[in-house]
């Protein structure tokens, strides 16, 4: 049976378990500590804390990779795109009023 990597897993004073981890993703250091699972229940065994730690690290790495850089757009660009594509079904009076702005 393979030994679990229990680095960062520790026992609390009340007998439950917690974990911490620090990883570098996209040149940013991410540090987290957890004593409770997603439902708010404490980790009762060391094995459950180790598995949860491993899962959280994988989620952190995957979520950071998926994020893309936000593209900055001016109000004028948004308005021009709206004029081109967004007001096709609007009433004539509405289009005239929008053009006066």
C-alpha atoms as an extended CHARMM CRD file, in Angstrom:
* protein
*
       101  EXT
         1         1  UNK       CA              0.0000000000        0.0000000000        0.0000000000  PROA      1               0.0000000000
         2         2  UNK       CA              1.5190000000        3.3760000000       -0.9900000000  PROA      2               0.0000000000
         3         3  UNK       CA              2.1830000000        5.8450000000        1.8280000000  PROA      3               0.0000000000
         4         4  UNK       CA              0.1860000000        9.0630000000        1.6470000000  PROA      4               0.0000000000
         5         5  UNK       CA              2.1330000000       12.3040000000        1.4990000000  PROA      5               0.0000000000
         6         6  UNK       CA              0.9920000000       13.9450000000        4.7380000000  PROA      6               0.0000000000
         7         7  UNK       CA              3.0700000000       17.1120000000        4.4440000000  PROA      7               0.0000000000
         8         8  UNK       CA              1.0460000000       20.0710000000        5.7080000000  PROA      8               0.0000000000
         9         9  UNK       CA             -1.5280000000       17.9410000000        7.5350000000  PROA      9               0.0000000000
        10        10  UNK       CA             -1.8090000000       18.4870000000       11.2870000000  PROA      10              0.0000000000
        11        11  UNK       CA             -4.0250000000       17.4670000000       14.1810000000  PROA      11              0.0000000000
        12        12  UNK       CA             -6.0140000000       20.0910000000       16.0370000000  PROA      12              0.0000000000
        13        13  UNK       CA             -6.3930000000       20.2630000000       19.8330000000  PROA      13              0.0000000000
        14        14  UNK       CA             -9.9400000000       18.9180000000       19.6240000000  PROA      14              0.0000000000
        15        15  UNK       CA             -8.7770000000       15.7590000000       17.8040000000  PROA      15              0.0000000000
        16        16  UNK       CA             -9.9030000000       16.7420000000       14.3250000000  PROA      16              0.0000000000
        17        17  UNK       CA             -7.5290000000       17.3610000000       11.4210000000  PROA      17              0.0000000000
        18        18  UNK       CA             -6.5980000000       20.3270000000        9.2490000000  PROA      18              0.0000000000
        19        19  UNK       CA             -4.1740000000       21.1000000000        6.4570000000  PROA      19              0.0000000000
        20        20  UNK       CA             -2.2750000000       23.9220000000        4.8430000000  PROA      20              0.0000000000
        21        21  UNK       CA             -0.5190000000       24.3570000000        1.5300000000  PROA      21              0.0000000000
        22        22  UNK       CA              1.4710000000       26.9630000000       -0.3430000000  PROA      22              0.0000000000
        23        23  UNK       CA              1.9900000000       26.6890000000       -4.1060000000  PROA      23              0.0000000000
        24        24  UNK       CA              3.1470000000       29.0080000000       -6.8660000000  PROA      24              0.0000000000
        25        25  UNK       CA              0.7720000000       29.3850000000       -9.8090000000  PROA      25              0.0000000000
        26        26  UNK       CA              1.3890000000       31.9040000000      -12.6020000000  PROA      26              0.0000000000
        27        27  UNK       CA              4.2440000000       33.4540000000      -10.5950000000  PROA      27              0.0000000000
        28        28  UNK       CA              1.9350000000       34.1400000000       -7.6270000000  PROA      28              0.0000000000
        29        29  UNK       CA              2.2170000000       32.4110000000       -4.2730000000  PROA      29              0.0000000000
        30        30  UNK       CA             -1.0800000000       30.9400000000       -3.0620000000  PROA      30              0.0000000000
        31        31  UNK       CA             -1.3570000000       29.9920000000        0.6160000000  PROA      31              0.0000000000
        32        32  UNK       CA             -4.4160000000       28.3130000000        2.1240000000  PROA      32              0.0000000000
        33        33  UNK       CA             -5.3890000000       26.7090000000        5.4470000000  PROA      33              0.0000000000
        34        34  UNK       CA             -8.4630000000       24.5250000000        5.9180000000  PROA      34              0.0000000000
        35        35  UNK       CA            -10.0150000000       22.8400000000        8.9370000000  PROA      35              0.0000000000
        36        36  UNK       CA            -13.4650000000       22.2080000000        7.4690000000  PROA      36              0.0000000000
        37        37  UNK       CA            -14.7040000000       20.5340000000        4.2960000000  PROA      37              0.0000000000
        38        38  UNK       CA            -17.1280000000       22.0710000000        1.7540000000  PROA      38              0.0000000000
        39        39  UNK       CA            -20.1480000000       21.1940000000        3.9130000000  PROA      39              0.0000000000
        40        40  UNK       CA            -18.6280000000       22.8070000000        7.0080000000  PROA      40              0.0000000000
        41        41  UNK       CA            -17.7650000000       19.5400000000        8.7460000000  PROA      41              0.0000000000
        42        42  UNK       CA            -14.3410000000       18.9980000000       10.3320000000  PROA      42              0.0000000000
        43        43  UNK       CA            -11.9500000000       16.4000000000        8.9480000000  PROA      43              0.0000000000
        44        44  UNK       CA            -12.2520000000       13.4510000000       11.3270000000  PROA      44              0.0000000000
        45        45  UNK       CA             -9.3730000000       11.3730000000        9.9580000000  PROA      45              0.0000000000
        46        46  UNK       CA             -5.8910000000       12.1270000000        8.7490000000  PROA      46              0.0000000000
        47        47  UNK       CA             -6.5770000000       10.2850000000        5.4940000000  PROA      47              0.0000000000
        48        48  UNK       CA             -9.5760000000       12.4810000000        4.6870000000  PROA      48              0.0000000000
        49        49  UNK       CA             -7.5030000000       15.6120000000        5.3440000000  PROA      49              0.0000000000
        50        50  UNK       CA             -4.6850000000       14.3490000000        3.0860000000  PROA      50              0.0000000000
        51        51  UNK       CA             -7.1130000000       13.5720000000        0.2590000000  PROA      51              0.0000000000
        52        52  UNK       CA             -8.8560000000       16.9310000000        0.6430000000  PROA      52              0.0000000000
        53        53  UNK       CA             -5.4870000000       18.7230000000        0.5790000000  PROA      53              0.0000000000
        54        54  UNK       CA             -4.4900000000       16.9510000000       -2.6200000000  PROA      54              0.0000000000
        55        55  UNK       CA             -7.8680000000       17.7950000000       -4.2080000000  PROA      55              0.0000000000
        56        56  UNK       CA             -7.6560000000       21.4580000000       -3.1960000000  PROA      56              0.0000000000
        57        57  UNK       CA             -4.1600000000       21.8200000000       -4.6560000000  PROA      57              0.0000000000
        58        58  UNK       CA             -5.3020000000       20.3420000000       -7.9740000000  PROA      58              0.0000000000
        59        59  UNK       CA             -8.3490000000       22.6180000000       -8.0620000000  PROA      59              0.0000000000
        60        60  UNK       CA             -6.1720000000       25.6440000000       -7.3400000000  PROA      60              0.0000000000
        61        61  UNK       CA             -3.7700000000       24.7970000000      -10.1390000000  PROA      61              0.0000000000
        62        62  UNK       CA             -6.5700000000       24.1440000000      -12.6380000000  PROA      62              0.0000000000
        63        63  UNK       CA             -8.5780000000       27.2420000000      -11.7330000000  PROA      63              0.0000000000
        64        64  UNK       CA             -5.5450000000       29.5240000000      -12.0740000000  PROA      64              0.0000000000
        65        65  UNK       CA             -4.6260000000       28.1450000000      -15.4890000000  PROA      65              0.0000000000
        66        66  UNK       CA             -8.1240000000       28.6730000000      -16.9260000000  PROA      66              0.0000000000
        67        67  UNK       CA             -8.3020000000       32.3750000000      -16.0880000000  PROA      67              0.0000000000
        68        68  UNK       CA             -7.6310000000       34.6380000000      -19.0320000000  PROA      68              0.0000000000
        69        69  UNK       CA             -6.5540000000       38.2350000000      -19.0730000000  PROA      69              0.0000000000
        70        70  UNK       CA             -9.3510000000       40.7940000000      -19.1650000000  PROA      70              0.0000000000
        71        71  UNK       CA             -9.4170000000       42.9110000000      -22.2910000000  PROA      71              0.0000000000
        72        72  UNK       CA             -9.9690000000       46.6020000000      -21.6900000000  PROA      72              0.0000000000
        73        73  UNK       CA            -12.5670000000       48.2840000000      -23.8810000000  PROA      73              0.0000000000
        74        74  UNK       CA            -13.6360000000       51.9390000000      -23.9860000000  PROA      74              0.0000000000
        75        75  UNK       CA            -17.2140000000       53.1170000000      -23.7130000000  PROA      75              0.0000000000
        76        76  UNK       CA            -17.0640000000       54.3570000000      -27.2870000000  PROA      76              0.0000000000
        77        77  UNK       CA            -16.1070000000       50.8850000000      -28.5470000000  PROA      77              0.0000000000
        78        78  UNK       CA            -18.9850000000       49.3080000000      -26.6240000000  PROA      78              0.0000000000
        79        79  UNK       CA            -21.4270000000       51.9020000000      -27.9570000000  PROA      79              0.0000000000
        80        80  UNK       CA            -20.2560000000       51.4520000000      -31.5460000000  PROA      80              0.0000000000
        81        81  UNK       CA            -20.6730000000       47.6930000000      -31.2550000000  PROA      81              0.0000000000
        82        82  UNK       CA            -24.1540000000       48.2080000000      -29.8020000000  PROA      82              0.0000000000
        83        83  UNK       CA            -25.0650000000       50.5380000000      -32.6720000000  PROA      83              0.0000000000
        84        84  UNK       CA            -23.8530000000       48.0070000000      -35.2060000000  PROA      84              0.0000000000
        85        85  UNK       CA            -25.3830000000       44.8340000000      -33.7440000000  PROA      85              0.0000000000
        86        86  UNK       CA            -27.6890000000       45.6440000000      -30.8330000000  PROA      86              0.0000000000
        87        87  UNK       CA            -30.3210000000       48.0540000000      -32.0460000000  PROA      87              0.0000000000
        88        88  UNK       CA            -31.5580000000       46.2330000000      -35.0960000000  PROA      88              0.0000000000
        89        89  UNK       CA            -35.0560000000       45.6290000000      -33.6970000000  PROA      89              0.0000000000
        90        90  UNK       CA            -35.5120000000       49.0050000000      -31.9760000000  PROA      90              0.0000000000
        91        91  UNK       CA            -38.1270000000       51.5590000000      -32.9470000000  PROA      91              0.0000000000
        92        92  UNK       CA            -37.1190000000       54.4170000000      -35.2330000000  PROA      92              0.0000000000
        93        93  UNK       CA            -37.7280000000       57.0380000000      -32.5300000000  PROA      93              0.0000000000
        94        94  UNK       CA            -35.4610000000       55.1700000000      -30.1170000000  PROA      94              0.0000000000
        95        95  UNK       CA            -32.6350000000       55.0380000000      -32.6460000000  PROA      95              0.0000000000
        96        96  UNK       CA            -32.9930000000       58.7750000000      -33.3680000000  PROA      96              0.0000000000
        97        97  UNK       CA            -32.9200000000       59.5620000000      -29.6380000000  PROA      97              0.0000000000
        98        98  UNK       CA            -29.8050000000       57.3920000000      -29.1310000000  PROA      98              0.0000000000
        99        99  UNK       CA            -28.0620000000       59.1110000000      -32.0480000000  PROA      99              0.0000000000
       100       100  UNK       CA            -28.7360000000       62.5210000000      -30.4780000000  PROA      100             0.0000000000
       101       101  UNK       CA            -26.7290000000       61.5150000000      -27.3990000000  PROA      101             0.0000000000
